[in-house]
Amino acid sequence: MDTKKNDTFTCKTCKENKGVTCDVINCVYHDEGCHCTAEKISVGPSYATSCTDTVCATFKQKNI
């Protein structure tokens, strides 16, 4: 695991979550194949009533 500034880290050897796609290129868990490499993901909020109301709570911005 490569440690970056501000305790944000990127895992270069993590495996992608099959079936979980991600278009957010500035997230530390995004890989070049548009997949999420986080060990687990959390999507919310609990009061969402449509897909436009949801967010990925696992998102961590890359430090470039």
ChimeraX attribute file (.defattr): number of C-alpha atoms within 10 A of each C-alpha:
attribute: neighborCount
match mode: 1-to-1
recipient: residues
	/A:1	9
	/A:2	9
	/A:3	10
	/A:4	12
	/A:5	9
	/A:6	7
	/A:7	7
	/A:8	13
	/A:9	17
	/A:10	20
	/A:11	14
	/A:12	12
	/A:13	9
	/A:14	14
	/A:15	13
	/A:16	18
	/A:17	14
	/A:18	9
	/A:19	8
	/A:20	12
	/A:21	15
	/A:22	17
	/A:23	13
	/A:24	15
	/A:25	14
	/A:26	14
	/A:27	17
	/A:28	21
	/A:29	26
	/A:30	23
	/A:31	21
	/A:32	9
	/A:33	10
	/A:34	15
	/A:35	20
	/A:36	26
	/A:37	23
	/A:38	19
	/A:39	11
	/A:40	8
	/A:41	14
	/A:42	11
	/A:43	11
	/A:44	13
	/A:45	12
	/A:46	8
	/A:47	8
	/A:48	11
	/A:49	9
	/A:50	7
	/A:51	8
	/A:52	7
	/A:53	11
	/A:54	14
	/A:55	13
	/A:56	12
	/A:57	11
	/A:58	16
	/A:59	18
	/A:60	15
	/A:61	15
	/A:62	16
	/A:63	13
	/A:64	6
